Amino acid sequence: MAALTGKPPSTLSRTIGNDGFWPDVDVRAWIEAHRIPAEYQDALILECLRTAMVEMNRDLRECKAAAIALGHDRLVADPAINDSDLVTWAEAHPELIDGEPVVAVLYRNAAYNLAKAKALRRFATIDRRPVAENEAKSGPDTEAYFLDEAQQNLGGIQMRMLPGNPGKTNHGVYVALL
């Protein structure tokens, strides 16, 4: 068993391959960063991440098409591919955070946040503890928070990759009448 997550190492060490343009997603990083409970079955974990990636790739298809039209076959470099002639979108537009391309950080965070929202929705049907104990961890507001975070990340990618596109973000602004 893994120390903090309760999931066996074989589940944690998996990477989900993407379409060749967008970066792959690390399952272990998602489980650890978002504190995914050990009760979540492996199939649910993988389904939530895969579905999040499919939806994001669909939402970002214009970004991918624009990058390919500029001659960039990948968003970021793949260490497994040794092609010195290939210039990725991130190399042509260097914007780094802690040495990593910002667009890769945004993609990964969007995948993790969208997958977390999906997992919360799915897990609510099998969660057996009283509602009051779980409302803060898995209620509709928590799901909405992760969906909003994913939208902000996607908007950040769109803003960077599609000139003139402000991105489709909500920016977490909520208005309530008191």
C-alpha positions as CSV (number, residue, x, y, z in Angstrom):
1,M,0.0,0.0,0.0
2,A,1.1,3.5,-0.7
3,A,1.8,5.6,2.4
4,L,-0.6,8.5,1.9
5,T,-3.2,7.3,-0.6
6,G,-3.9,3.7,0.3
7,K,-3.7,2.8,-3.4
8,P,-1.2,0.1,-4.4
9,P,1.9,1.4,-6.3
10,S,0.9,-0.3,-9.5
11,T,-2.2,1.9,-9.7
12,L,-0.2,5.0,-8.8
13,S,2.6,4.6,-11.3
14,R,0.5,4.7,-14.4
15,T,0.6,7.5,-17.1
16,I,-2.4,7.9,-19.4
17,G,-1.1,8.5,-22.9
18,N,-2.7,11.4,-24.8
19,D,-3.2,12.0,-28.6
20,G,0.4,12.9,-29.4
21,F,-0.2,16.7,-29.3
22,W,-1.4,17.2,-25.7
23,P,0.7,16.0,-22.8
24,D,0.2,12.7,-21.1
25,V,-1.3,12.7,-17.6
26,D,0.2,11.1,-14.5
27,V,-2.3,9.2,-12.4
28,R,-0.1,9.2,-9.3
29,A,0.3,13.0,-9.4
30,W,-3.5,13.4,-9.6
31,I,-4.2,11.0,-6.7
32,E,-1.6,12.6,-4.5
33,A,-2.3,16.3,-5.4
34,H,-6.1,16.0,-5.1
35,R,-6.1,13.6,-2.2
36,I,-8.2,11.0,-4.0
37,P,-9.6,8.6,-1.4
38,A,-8.5,5.0,-1.4
39,E,-12.1,3.9,-1.7
40,Y,-12.1,5.1,-5.3
41,Q,-11.8,2.0,-7.5
42,D,-9.0,1.9,-10.1
43,A,-11.5,1.8,-13.0
44,L,-13.2,5.0,-11.7
45,I,-9.9,6.8,-11.3
46,L,-8.9,5.9,-14.9
47,E,-12.3,6.6,-16.3
48,C,-12.5,10.1,-14.7
49,L,-9.0,11.1,-16.0
50,R,-9.6,9.7,-19.5
51,T,-13.0,11.3,-19.8
52,A,-11.5,14.7,-18.6
53,M,-8.8,14.4,-21.2
54,V,-11.2,13.6,-24.0
55,E,-13.5,16.5,-23.1
56,M,-10.5,18.9,-22.8
57,N,-9.0,17.8,-26.1
58,R,-12.4,18.5,-27.8
59,D,-12.6,21.9,-26.1
60,L,-9.1,22.8,-27.2
61,R,-9.3,21.5,-30.8
62,E,-9.0,25.0,-32.2
63,C,-5.8,25.6,-30.2
64,K,-4.4,22.3,-31.5
65,A,-5.3,23.2,-35.1
66,A,-3.8,26.7,-34.8
67,A,-0.5,25.2,-33.4
68,I,-0.3,22.5,-36.1
69,A,-1.0,25.2,-38.8
70,L,2.1,27.0,-37.4
71,G,4.2,23.8,-37.8
72,H,4.1,22.6,-34.2
73,D,3.2,18.9,-34.0
74,R,3.3,18.8,-30.2
75,L,2.5,21.1,-27.4
76,V,5.6,20.2,-25.4
77,A,8.6,18.0,-26.0
78,D,8.3,14.3,-25.3
79,P,11.5,12.9,-23.8
80,A,10.8,9.5,-25.5
81,I,11.1,11.2,-28.9
82,N,14.5,12.3,-29.9
83,D,13.7,14.7,-32.8
84,S,15.9,17.8,-32.7
85,D,14.2,19.2,-35.8
86,L,10.8,19.3,-34.0
87,V,9.9,22.7,-32.5
88,T,7.0,22.4,-30.1
89,W,4.5,25.1,-29.5
90,A,5.9,25.6,-26.0
91,E,9.4,26.0,-27.3
92,A,8.3,28.6,-29.8
93,H,6.4,30.5,-27.1
94,P,8.6,30.1,-24.0
95,E,6.6,31.0,-20.9
96,L,7.8,28.9,-17.9
97,I,6.8,28.3,-14.3
98,D,9.5,26.4,-12.3
99,G,11.1,25.3,-15.6
100,E,7.9,23.9,-17.0
101,P,5.9,25.4,-19.9
102,V,2.8,27.2,-18.5
103,V,0.5,25.6,-21.1
104,A,1.6,22.2,-19.9
105,V,0.9,23.2,-16.2
106,L,-2.5,24.6,-17.3
107,Y,-3.4,21.4,-19.2
108,R,-2.4,19.1,-16.4
109,N,-4.3,21.2,-13.8
110,A,-7.4,21.4,-16.0
111,A,-7.3,17.6,-16.4
112,Y,-6.9,17.0,-12.6
113,N,-9.6,19.5,-11.7
114,L,-12.1,18.2,-14.3
115,A,-11.4,14.6,-13.3
116,K,-11.9,15.5,-9.6
117,A,-15.3,17.1,-10.3
118,K,-16.3,13.9,-12.3
119,A,-15.0,11.7,-9.4
120,L,-17.0,13.7,-6.9
121,R,-20.2,13.3,-8.9
122,R,-19.6,9.6,-9.4
123,F,-18.5,8.9,-5.8
124,A,-21.5,10.7,-4.3
125,T,-23.6,7.7,-5.3
126,I,-21.5,5.2,-3.4
127,D,-20.5,7.4,-0.4
128,R,-22.3,6.0,2.7
129,R,-21.4,8.5,5.4
130,P,-24.0,10.9,6.6
131,V,-24.6,13.9,4.3
132,A,-23.4,16.5,6.9
133,E,-20.0,14.8,7.2
134,N,-19.4,14.8,3.4
135,E,-21.0,18.0,2.2
136,A,-17.8,20.1,2.4
137,K,-15.7,17.4,0.7
138,S,-18.1,16.2,-2.0
139,G,-21.1,18.5,-2.3
140,P,-22.3,20.4,-5.3
141,D,-20.3,23.5,-4.3
142,T,-17.1,21.5,-4.2
143,E,-17.8,20.0,-7.6
144,A,-18.6,23.4,-9.0
145,Y,-15.3,24.7,-7.6
146,F,-13.3,22.1,-9.5
147,L,-15.3,22.6,-12.7
148,D,-14.6,26.3,-12.4
149,E,-10.9,25.7,-11.8
150,A,-10.8,23.5,-14.9
151,Q,-12.5,26.2,-17.0
152,Q,-10.0,28.8,-15.8
153,N,-7.1,26.5,-16.8
154,L,-8.7,25.9,-20.2
155,G,-9.3,29.6,-20.7
156,G,-5.6,30.2,-19.9
157,I,-4.6,27.8,-22.7
158,Q,-7.0,29.3,-25.2
159,M,-5.8,32.8,-24.3
160,R,-2.2,31.9,-25.0
161,M,-2.7,29.8,-28.1
162,L,-5.5,31.7,-29.9
163,P,-4.5,35.3,-30.3
164,G,-7.5,37.6,-29.9
165,N,-9.4,34.9,-27.8
166,P,-9.8,36.1,-24.3
167,G,-10.5,32.5,-23.1
168,K,-13.7,31.2,-21.7
169,T,-13.3,31.7,-18.0
170,N,-15.6,32.3,-15.1
171,H,-12.7,33.5,-12.9
172,G,-14.5,32.2,-9.8
173,V,-16.7,35.3,-9.3
174,Y,-19.9,34.5,-7.5
175,V,-22.7,37.0,-6.6
176,A,-25.2,36.3,-3.9
177,L,-28.1,38.4,-2.6
178,L,-28.2,38.6,1.1
